[in-house]
Amino acid sequence: SVIDDALALFADGKTYAEAELRYQKSRAGYVSNRLKGAIGFAMGAFGVLHLALIALTVGAVLSLVPLVGAWGATAIVTLVLLAAAGVFVWLLKGRLDDIRETFDSGDSE
């Protein structure tokens, strides 16, 4: 009968929804597990990169010492690093201004 068919369809839909929910939970668990490992590897890479940049800075100072002395080498490397930081801050400000403009333009309507 039509009622039996409708009840069977409802039961099949419920079974499908439960299976889909279990599948999505399984996928979320897998992604979560993999993401934890990826974050760990990213932190390790960031740490090693940080150490490499420290080594580069120390090496730059040591290589400039015979040319300009210890204080001069320190000053040159510090000024170059501050200039690089200034460029990054300038680029960051541009991105933040773009974000701010996006939200400001939506409020004016």
N, CA, C and O atoms as a MOPAC input file, in Angstrom:
PM7 MOZYME 1SCF
protein

 N      0.83700 1    -1.18700 1     0.00000 1
 C      0.00000 1     0.00000 1     0.00000 1
 C      0.87900 1     1.24600 1     0.00000 1
 O      2.09500 1     1.15800 1     0.17400 1
 N      0.27300 1     2.37200 1    -0.19100 1
 C      0.99100 1     3.63500 1    -0.23700 1
 C      1.58200 1     3.96600 1     1.13000 1
 O      2.69500 1     4.48400 1     1.21700 1
 N      0.85200 1     3.67100 1     2.18000 1
 C      1.34200 1     3.95000 1     3.53400 1
 C      2.57500 1     3.10400 1     3.84000 1
 O      3.54300 1     3.60000 1     4.41700 1
 N      2.54200 1     1.83100 1     3.45500 1
 C      3.70900 1     0.96600 1     3.67900 1
 C      4.91600 1     1.46600 1     2.88400 1
 O      6.04300 1     1.46700 1     3.37800 1
 N      4.65800 1     1.89200 1     1.64200 1
 C      5.74600 1     2.44000 1     0.82800 1
 C      6.31600 1     3.71300 1     1.45700 1
 O      7.53300 1     3.90200 1     1.47100 1
 N      5.45900 1     4.57800 1     1.97000 1
 C      5.91100 1     5.81500 1     2.60800 1
 C      6.69700 1     5.51100 1     3.87200 1
 O      7.71300 1     6.15400 1     4.13500 1
 N      6.24300 1     4.53600 1     4.66100 1
 C      6.98800 1     4.16000 1     5.86900 1
 C      8.33400 1     3.54800 1     5.50900 1
 O      9.33500 1     3.81300 1     6.17400 1
 N      8.36400 1     2.71700 1     4.44300 1
 C      9.62700 1     2.12800 1     3.99500 1
 C     10.57100 1     3.21200 1     3.49600 1
 O     11.77000 1     3.16800 1     3.77500 1
 N     10.04100 1     4.18300 1     2.76300 1
 C     10.85200 1     5.30000 1     2.26900 1
 C     11.39700 1     6.11400 1     3.43200 1
 O     12.56100 1     6.51600 1     3.42100 1
 N     10.56400 1     6.35800 1     4.43200 1
 C     11.01200 1     7.09200 1     5.62100 1
 C     12.11800 1     6.32700 1     6.33700 1
 O     13.12200 1     6.91500 1     6.74000 1
 N     11.93600 1     4.99800 1     6.49800 1
 C     12.94800 1     4.17600 1     7.16600 1
 C     14.24800 1     4.17700 1     6.37400 1
 O     15.33000 1     4.26000 1     6.95500 1
 N     14.14400 1     4.08300 1     5.03500 1
 C     15.35100 1     4.11000 1     4.20800 1
 C     16.05100 1     5.46300 1     4.31400 1
 O     17.27900 1     5.52800 1     4.37900 1
 N     15.28000 1     6.52700 1     4.33100 1
 C     15.86300 1     7.85800 1     4.46900 1
 C     16.54600 1     8.02800 1     5.80800 1
 O     17.61400 1     8.63400 1     5.89900 1
 N     15.93000 1     7.49500 1     6.84600 1
 C     16.52300 1     7.57800 1     8.18100 1
 C     17.82400 1     6.78300 1     8.22800 1
 O     18.81700 1     7.24400 1     8.79100 1
 N     17.81700 1     5.59500 1     7.64000 1
 C     19.02700 1     4.76400 1     7.59500 1
 C     20.13000 1     5.47200 1     6.81100 1
 O     21.29000 1     5.47000 1     7.22200 1
 N     19.76100 1     6.07800 1     5.68100 1
 C     20.73700 1     6.80900 1     4.87200 1
 C     21.31800 1     7.98400 1     5.66200 1
 O     22.52900 1     8.20900 1     5.64700 1
 N     20.45200 1     8.72900 1     6.34800 1
 C     20.91500 1     9.88400 1     7.12500 1
 C     21.85600 1     9.44700 1     8.24500 1
 O     22.86500 1    10.10700 1     8.49300 1
 N     21.53900 1     8.34800 1     8.92100 1
 C     22.41200 1     7.84500 1     9.99300 1
 C     23.74800 1     7.39500 1     9.43000 1
 O     24.79400 1     7.66300 1    10.02200 1
 N     23.72100 1     6.71000 1     8.28500 1
 C     24.97600 1     6.26200 1     7.66500 1
 C     25.81500 1     7.45500 1     7.21600 1
 O     27.03600 1     7.46000 1     7.37900 1
 N     25.16300 1     8.45200 1     6.65600 1
 C     25.87800 1     9.65500 1     6.21400 1
 C     26.48500 1    10.37800 1     7.40800 1
 O     27.61600 1    10.85700 1     7.32400 1
 N     25.76500 1    10.46600 1     8.50900 1
 C     26.28200 1    11.10700 1     9.71100 1
 C     27.50200 1    10.36300 1    10.24700 1
 O     28.49800 1    10.98500 1    10.61500 1
 N     27.42400 1     9.02100 1    10.29200 1
 C     28.59100 1     8.23600 1    10.75100 1
 C     29.77700 1     8.43300 1     9.82100 1
 O     30.91700 1     8.53100 1    10.27500 1
 N     29.51000 1     8.49200 1     8.51000 1
 C     30.58200 1     8.68100 1     7.53200 1
 C     31.24500 1    10.04700 1     7.73200 1
 O     32.47200 1    10.14900 1     7.73300 1
 N     30.44300 1    11.08100 1     7.89800 1
 C     30.99700 1    12.42200 1     8.07400 1
 C     31.75300 1    12.54000 1     9.39900 1
 O     32.77200 1    13.22700 1     9.46700 1
 N     31.26700 1    11.88000 1    10.44800 1
 C     31.99800 1    11.86600 1    11.71900 1
 C     33.33900 1    11.16400 1    11.55100 1
 O     34.35100 1    11.60900 1    12.09200 1
 N     33.34500 1    10.07700 1    10.80800 1
 C     34.58000 1     9.34900 1    10.54100 1
 C     35.56800 1    10.22400 1     9.77100 1
 O     36.75700 1    10.26500 1    10.09000 1
 N     35.06700 1    10.91800 1     8.76200 1
 C     35.93600 1    11.81700 1     7.98300 1
 C     36.48400 1    12.92700 1     8.85800 1
 O     37.66600 1    13.26200 1     8.77100 1
 N     35.63100 1    13.50600 1     9.70600 1
 C     36.07200 1    14.59100 1    10.58100 1
 C     37.13900 1    14.09700 1    11.55400 1
 O     38.11100 1    14.80200 1    11.82300 1
 N     36.96200 1    12.89600 1    12.07600 1
 C     37.96900 1    12.33700 1    12.97600 1
 C     39.29800 1    12.11300 1    12.27300 1
 O     40.35700 1    12.38900 1    12.83600 1
 N     39.24300 1    11.61300 1    11.04600 1
 C     40.47000 1    11.38400 1    10.27200 1
 C     41.17700 1    12.70500 1     9.99200 1
 O     42.38900 1    12.81800 1    10.17300 1
 N     40.41000 1    13.70900 1     9.54800 1
 C     40.99800 1    15.01000 1     9.24400 1
 C     41.58700 1    15.63200 1    10.50700 1
 O     42.67200 1    16.21300 1    10.46600 1
 N     40.88800 1    15.51500 1    11.61200 1
 C     41.38900 1    16.06000 1    12.86800 1
 C     42.70900 1    15.42000 1    13.25500 1
 O     43.64100 1    16.10900 1    13.67000 1
 N     42.79100 1    14.11400 1    13.12000 1
 C     44.01500 1    13.39200 1    13.44600 1
 C     45.15800 1    13.82600 1    12.53200 1
 O     46.27100 1    14.06100 1    13.00300 1
 N     44.89300 1    13.93600 1    11.22800 1
 C     45.92500 1    14.33400 1    10.28500 1
 C     46.33000 1    15.78800 1    10.50400 1
 O     47.49700 1    16.14300 1    10.34000 1
 N     45.36500 1    16.63000 1    10.87500 1
 C     45.65200 1    18.03500 1    11.10200 1
 C     46.57800 1    18.22300 1    12.30300 1
 O     47.45000 1    19.09200 1    12.28600 1
 N     46.39200 1    17.41800 1    13.33200 1
 C     47.29200 1    17.50000 1    14.49300 1
 C     48.72800 1    17.22900 1    14.07400 1
 O     49.64400 1    17.94400 1    14.47900 1
 N     48.92200 1    16.19700 1    13.26300 1
 C     50.26600 1    15.88600 1    12.77700 1
 C     50.81600 1    16.98300 1    11.88300 1
 O     51.99600 1    17.32200 1    11.96800 1
 N     49.96100 1    17.54200 1    11.02100 1
 C     50.40400 1    18.61200 1    10.12800 1
 C     50.81800 1    19.83800 1    10.92200 1
 O     51.81000 1    20.48700 1    10.58900 1
 N     50.07000 1    20.16200 1    11.96600 1
 C     50.42500 1    21.31200 1    12.80300 1
 C     51.76600 1    21.06800 1    13.48900 1
 O     52.58900 1    21.97700 1    13.59500 1
 N     51.98000 1    19.84800 1    13.95100 1
 C     53.25900 1    19.50900 1    14.57300 1
 C     54.42000 1    19.67500 1    13.60800 1
 O     55.45700 1    20.23000 1    13.97300 1
 N     54.25300 1    19.19300 1    12.36400 1
 C     55.30700 1    19.33700 1    11.36900 1
 C     55.52300 1    20.81100 1    11.00500 1
 O     56.66100 1    21.23900 1    10.81000 1
 N     54.44200 1    21.58200 1    10.91500 1
 C     54.57000 1    23.00700 1    10.60400 1
 C     55.32500 1    23.73700 1    11.71200 1
 O     56.15400 1    24.60400 1    11.43900 1
 N     55.03400 1    23.38400 1    12.95400 1
 C     55.74600 1    24.00900 1    14.07000 1
 C     57.22500 1    23.63200 1    14.04200 1
 O     58.09000 1    24.46500 1    14.31500 1
 N     57.50800 1    22.37700 1    13.71100 1
 C     58.90500 1    21.94700 1    13.59900 1
 C     59.63000 1    22.70100 1    12.49200 1
 O     60.75900 1    23.15200 1    12.68000 1
 N     58.98000 1    22.83700 1    11.33500 1
 C     59.58500 1    23.57100 1    10.21800 1
 C     59.80800 1    25.03100 1    10.58500 1
 O     60.84900 1    25.60000 1    10.26100 1
 N     58.82800 1    25.64500 1    11.26600 1
 C     58.97000 1    27.03400 1    11.68200 1
 C     60.13200 1    27.18400 1    12.66100 1
 O     60.89600 1    28.14600 1    12.57300 1
 N     60.27100 1    26.24400 1    13.58900 1
 C     61.37200 1    26.30600 1    14.55300 1
 C     62.72700 1    26.20200 1    13.88600 1
 O     63.64800 1    26.94900 1    14.21700 1
 N     62.85400 1    25.26900 1    12.93700 1
 C     64.12500 1    25.10300 1    12.23400 1
 C     64.41400 1    26.32400 1    11.36200 1
 O     65.56000 1    26.76800 1    11.28400 1
 N     63.38700 1    26.87000 1    10.70600 1
 C     63.57500 1    28.08200 1     9.91000 1
 C     64.03100 1    29.24100 1    10.79700 1
 O     64.90200 1    30.02000 1    10.41000 1
 N     63.45200 1    29.34800 1    11.96200 1
 C     63.84500 1    30.40400 1    12.90600 1
 C     65.31800 1    30.25600 1    13.29000 1
 O     66.05600 1    31.24000 1    13.32600 1
 N     65.73700 1    29.03100 1    13.57300 1
 C     67.14800 1    28.79900 1    13.90400 1
 C     68.06100 1    29.13200 1    12.73000 1
 O     69.14800 1    29.67800 1    12.91900 1
 N     67.61700 1    28.80300 1    11.51300 1
 C     68.42100 1    29.11700 1    10.33000 1
 C     68.57300 1    30.62300 1    10.15600 1
 O     69.64700 1    31.09700 1     9.78600 1
 N     67.51800 1    31.37400 1    10.41700 1
 C     67.61400 1    32.83300 1    10.30200 1
 C     68.51200 1    33.42400 1    11.38100 1
 O     69.21600 1    34.40600 1    11.14200 1
 N     68.48700 1    32.83000 1    12.56100 1
 C     69.40900 1    33.27700 1    13.61600 1
 C     70.84400 1    33.00900 1    13.18700 1
 O     71.71200 1    33.86500 1    13.35500 1
 N     71.10000 1    31.82600 1    12.63200 1
 C     72.44100 1    31.49400 1    12.16300 1
 C     72.88300 1    32.45100 1    11.05100 1
 O     74.04100 1    32.86700 1    11.00800 1
 N     71.95800 1    32.79500 1    10.15500 1
 C     72.28200 1    33.73900 1     9.08900 1
 C     72.63900 1    35.10300 1     9.67000 1
 O     73.58600 1    35.74200 1     9.21200 1
 N     71.90200 1    35.54500 1    10.65500 1
 C     72.16400 1    36.83700 1    11.29000 1
 C     73.52800 1    36.84600 1    11.97700 1
 O     74.30700 1    37.78600 1    11.82200 1
 N     73.80200 1    35.80000 1    12.72900 1
 C     75.09400 1    35.70800 1    13.42000 1
 C     76.22700 1    35.63500 1    12.40100 1
 O     77.26800 1    36.26900 1    12.57500 1
 N     76.02000 1    34.86200 1    11.34300 1
 C     77.03900 1    34.76200 1    10.30100 1
 C     77.28100 1    36.09500 1     9.61200 1
 O     78.42100 1    36.43500 1     9.29600 1
 N     76.21700 1    36.85000 1     9.37700 1
 C     76.38500 1    38.16600 1     8.74900 1
 C     77.18600 1    39.09600 1     9.64800 1
 O     78.06500 1    39.82100 1     9.18000 1
 N     76.88200 1    39.07100 1    10.93000 1
 C     77.63700 1    39.91800 1    11.86500 1
 C     79.10600 1    39.49200 1    11.87500 1
 O     79.99700 1    40.33600 1    11.78700 1
 N     79.35800 1    38.19200 1    11.98000 1
 C     80.74600 1    37.71900 1    12.04200 1
 C     81.51500 1    38.02000 1    10.75800 1
 O     82.71200 1    38.30600 1    10.80500 1
 N     80.84000 1    37.95800 1     9.61900 1
 C     81.55700 1    38.21600 1     8.37000 1
 C     81.82900 1    39.70700 1     8.17300 1
 O     82.76800 1    40.06700 1     7.46300 1
 N     81.03500 1    40.57200 1     8.78200 1
 C     81.26500 1    42.00800 1     8.66100 1
 C     82.25200 1    42.55400 1     9.69600 1
 O     82.76700 1    43.66000 1     9.52700 1
 N     82.51800 1    41.81200 1    10.74500 1
 C     83.40700 1    42.29300 1    11.81100 1
 C     84.77900 1    42.70200 1    11.27900 1
 O     85.26700 1    43.77000 1    11.64800 1
 N     85.42100 1    41.90000 1    10.43000 1
 C     86.75500 1    42.33200 1     9.95900 1
 C     86.70100 1    43.61500 1     9.10800 1
 O     87.69200 1    44.34100 1     9.02600 1
 N     85.56900 1    43.89000 1     8.48800 1
 C     85.46800 1    45.06000 1     7.61500 1
 C     85.14700 1    46.34200 1     8.37900 1
 O     85.74000 1    47.38700 1     8.10800 1
 N     84.20700 1    46.27200 1     9.33800 1
 C     83.73800 1    47.50000 1    10.00400 1
 C     83.81300 1    47.42100 1    11.51800 1
 O     83.43300 1    48.37700 1    12.19500 1
 N     84.27700 1    46.34300 1    12.05700 1
 C     84.35700 1    46.19700 1    13.50600 1
 C     83.06700 1    45.60900 1    14.06100 1
 O     82.05500 1    45.51800 1    13.36700 1
 N     83.12700 1    45.21500 1    15.32200 1
 C     82.00400 1    44.52600 1    15.94800 1
 C     80.77400 1    45.42100 1    16.04200 1
 O     79.67000 1    44.99400 1    15.70400 1
 N     80.95500 1    46.66700 1    16.50100 1
 C     79.80600 1    47.55500 1    16.65400 1
 C     79.22000 1    47.94900 1    15.30400 1
 O     78.00200 1    48.04300 1    15.15800 1
 N     80.06300 1    48.17400 1    14.33800 1
 C     79.58800 1    48.52200 1    13.00200 1
 C     78.82200 1    47.37200 1    12.36600 1
 O     77.77700 1    47.57600 1    11.74800 1
 N     79.35400 1    46.15000 1    12.52400 1
 C     78.68100 1    44.98000 1    11.96500 1
 C     77.32200 1    44.78000 1    12.61700 1
 O     76.33200 1    44.47900 1    11.95100 1
 N     77.29500 1    44.95500 1    13.93600 1
 C     76.02700 1    44.81400 1    14.65100 1
 C     75.02900 1    45.86300 1    14.18500 1
 O     73.85100 1    45.56400 1    13.99200 1
 N     75.50200 1    47.09000 1    14.00600 1
 C     74.62200 1    48.17200 1    13.56900 1
 C     74.09000 1    47.91600 1    12.16200 1
 O     72.90200 1    48.11100 1    11.90600 1
 N     74.95700 1    47.48300 1    11.25000 1
 C     74.53500 1    47.23200 1     9.86800 1
 C     73.48100 1    46.13000 1     9.81700 1
 O     72.44100 1    46.29300 1     9.17800 1
 N     73.74400 1    45.01500 1    10.48400 1
 C     72.80000 1    43.89500 1    10.45800 1
 C     71.48300 1    44.29400 1    11.12000 1
 O     70.40900 1    43.93400 1    10.63800 1
 N     71.56700 1    45.03100 1    12.21600 1
 C     70.34600 1    45.46700 1    12.90400 1
 C     69.52100 1    46.39400 1    12.01500 1
 O     68.30000 1    46.25400 1    11.94000 1
 N     70.17600 1    47.33400 1    11.34500 1
 C     69.45100 1    48.26200 1    10.46800 1
 C     68.80800 1    47.53200 1     9.28300 1
 O     67.68300 1    47.84400 1     8.89100 1
 N     69.52300 1    46.57200 1     8.72500 1
 C     68.95800 1    45.80000 1     7.60800 1
 C     67.73900 1    45.01200 1     8.08700 1
 O     66.72500 1    44.96500 1     7.39000 1
 N     67.82100 1    44.39700 1     9.25800 1
 C     66.68800 1    43.63700 1     9.78900 1
 C     65.51000 1    44.55300 1    10.11300 1
 O     64.36000 1    44.19200 1     9.86300 1
 N     65.78700 1    45.74000 1    10.66800 1
 C     64.71500 1    46.69100 1    10.94800 1
 C     64.06000 1    47.18300 1     9.65300 1
 O     62.84500 1    47.37800 1     9.60700 1
 N     64.85300 1    47.38000 1     8.61500 1
 C     64.29000 1    47.79400 1     7.32500 1
 C     63.39200 1    46.68900 1     6.76100 1
 O     62.30900 1    46.96900 1     6.24800 1
 N     63.84200 1    45.44100 1     6.85700 1
 C     63.03000 1    44.31900 1     6.38700 1
 C     61.73400 1    44.23700 1     7.19100 1
 O     60.66500 1    43.99700 1     6.63000 1
 N     61.83100 1    44.43400 1     8.49900 1
 C     60.62400 1    44.41300 1     9.33300 1
 C     59.68800 1    45.54600 1     8.93200 1
 O     58.47100 1    45.36400 1     8.90700 1
 N     60.24600 1    46.72000 1     8.61700 1
 C     59.43100 1    47.84700 1     8.17800 1
 C     58.69300 1    47.53900 1     6.88400 1
 O     57.53500 1    47.92500 1     6.72600 1
 N     59.34400 1    46.85300 1     5.96300 1
 C     58.68700 1    46.46400 1     4.70500 1
 C     57.52900 1    45.51700 1     5.00200 1
 O     56.44200 1    45.67100 1     4.44500 1
 N     57.75400 1    44.54700 1     5.86700 1
 C     56.68000 1    43.60600 1     6.21200 1
 C     55.51400 1    44.31200 1     6.90500 1
 O     54.35500 1    43.99200 1     6.64300 1
 N     55.80800 1    45.25900 1     7.77700 1
 C     54.73700 1    46.00700 1     8.45000 1
 C     53.96200 1    46.83500 1     7.42700 1
 O     52.73600 1    46.91800 1     7.49800 1
 N     54.67400 1    47.44900 1     6.47300 1
 C     54.01700 1    48.23200 1     5.42100 1
 C     53.10000 1    47.33900 1     4.58200 1
 O     51.97500 1    47.73000 1     4.27000 1
 N     53.57700 1    46.13500 1     4.21200 1
 C     52.75700 1    45.19000 1     3.45200 1
 C     51.54900 1    44.72900 1     4.28100 1
 O     50.44400 1    44.59800 1     3.75600 1
 N     51.76700 1    44.48700 1     5.56900 1
 C     50.67900 1    44.08400 1     6.45900 1
 C     49.62300 1    45.18000 1     6.54600 1
 O     48.42600 1    44.89700 1     6.50600 1
 N     50.06400 1    46.42600 1     6.66400 1
 C     49.12100 1    47.53300 1     6.73800 1
 C     48.27000 1    47.58700 1     5.48000 1
 O     47.07000 1    47.84800 1     5.55800 1
 N     48.86700 1    47.34600 1     4.33100 1
 C     48.10800 1    47.33700 1     3.08500 1
 C     47.03900 1    46.26000 1     3.07500 1
 O     45.91000 1    46.50000 1     2.64600 1
 N     47.39300 1    45.08300 1     3.54300 1
 C     46.40100 1    44.00000 1     3.60300 1
 C     45.29500 1    44.32600 1     4.59700 1
 O     44.12100 1    44.08800 1     4.31300 1
 N     45.65100 1    44.86300 1     5.75000 1
 C     44.63900 1    45.21200 1     6.74900 1
 C     43.72700 1    46.32600 1     6.24600 1
 O     42.52700 1    46.32400 1     6.52200 1
 N     44.29900 1    47.28300 1     5.50500 1
 C     43.47300 1    48.34300 1     4.91700 1
 C     42.48800 1    47.76200 1     3.90700 1
 O     41.33700 1    48.19600 1     3.84500 1
 N     42.93600 1    46.77300 1     3.10700 1
 C     42.03400 1    46.11900 1     2.15800 1
 C     40.87500 1    45.44800 1     2.88500 1
 O     39.72600 1    45.54100 1     2.45300 1
 N     41.18100 1    44.77400 1     3.99000 1
 C     40.13800 1    44.09900 1     4.77500 1
 C     39.18500 1    45.13600 1     5.36200 1
 O     37.96700 1    44.96300 1     5.32100 1
 N     39.74600 1    46.21000 1     5.90500 1
 C     38.92700 1    47.25900 1     6.50800 1
 C     38.01000 1    47.88700 1     5.45800 1
 O     36.83700 1    48.13500 1     5.73800 1
 N     38.52000 1    48.14700 1     4.26000 1
 C     37.71300 1    48.73200 1     3.18500 1
 C     36.57600 1    47.79000 1     2.78400 1
 O     35.47300 1    48.23700 1     2.46800 1
 N     36.85000 1    46.48800 1     2.79800 1
 C     35.81400 1    45.51800 1     2.43800 1
 C     34.64800 1    45.60800 1     3.40100 1
 O     33.49300 1    45.60300 1     2.97700 1
 N     34.93300 1    45.68900 1     4.68600 1
 C     33.86100 1    45.75200 1     5.67600 1
 C     33.22900 1    47.13500 1     5.74300 1
 O     32.03300 1    47.24800 1     6.01200 1
 N     34.00400 1    48.18900 1     5.50500 1
 C     33.44700 1    49.53500 1     5.52800 1
 C     32.49600 1    49.76600 1     4.36500 1
 O     31.47600 1    50.43600 1     4.53100 1
 N     32.80100 1    49.23200 1     3.20200 1
 C     31.94200 1    49.44300 1     2.03100 1
 C     30.59300 1    48.74700 1     2.20300 1
 O     29.60200 1    49.19600 1     1.62700 1
 N     30.52900 1    47.68200 1     2.96300 1
 C     29.26500 1    46.98800 1     3.20100 1
 C     28.35500 1    47.73300 1     4.14900 1
 O     27.13600 1    47.57000 1     4.08500 1
 N     28.92200 1    48.55700 1     5.03900 1
 C     28.12300 1    49.28300 1     6.02300 1
 C     27.46100 1    50.52000 1     5.43600 1
 O     26.45800 1    50.98700 1     5.97600 1
 N     27.98900 1    51.06200 1     4.35100 1
 C     27.48400 1    52.33200 1     3.81000 1
 C     26.17400 1    52.15300 1     3.05500 1
 O     25.49800 1    53.14300 1     2.77700 1
 N     25.79400 1    50.93300 1     2.71400 1
 C     24.56700 1    50.71900 1     1.94400 1
 C     23.34400 1    50.75000 1     2.80900 1
 O     22.23100 1    50.58600 1     2.31100 1

